[in-house]
Amino acid sequence: MCEQLELEGLTYPFDLEIWYGDRVAVLGANGTGKSHFLRLLAGISPVDGVVYAPVAHEGGVRLGARVRAGHFSQTHDRPELRDQTLVRILWRGDDHRDGMDRHAAMRALNRYDLAGQGDQRFDTLSGGQQARFLVLMLELSGATLLLLDEPTDNLDLASAEALEEGLAAFEGTVVAVTHDRWFTRSFDRFVVFGGDGEVKEAPEPVWD
């Protein structure tokens, strides 16, 4: 995936290969390039058609031919969803996601513990519920690689647990930037962005 990749002004060149189904936690202090790394990957083959600002880099980075990336960050302002219920959003579909009937929509919502909010408008959900729904939408849009930037930031415990359970049922690959020690329990690989610009894989979580 990454061959002598260098994020300009942030990291030294590093190599990294990620396999289908891996759960990769990206760790390190703020300002070390973690979010830039996710945005770089997200811009290669996005499922939602979003055009990402270029990330200055050198070296090689690529995704597999059938990999589709879905990117989530906590700055999830989605004005087009505000006045719609969750079931209606899923029923209508969009340019990147097929619609589904109510039964299928409720089944999908239940995976992220959102079935009880199916007839609730998106703008009335808690921050944690909105976050889980947006991750679900990426999944339904055909993402095989979820790129999650601080997905549990500002979530209460119930929302964080529901997100963890939903991701556990996701068959693709998850790469998540996180400072949440609890959340990393479900990850099996740990990539550390050091303050000195070095990027290395560690056998267990390393915290700044």
Summary of the structure (lengths in Angstrom):
residues: 208
radius of gyration: 17.0
end to end distance: 25.8
largest distance: 51.4
contacts: 634
relative contact order: 0.22
helix: 31%
strand: 24%
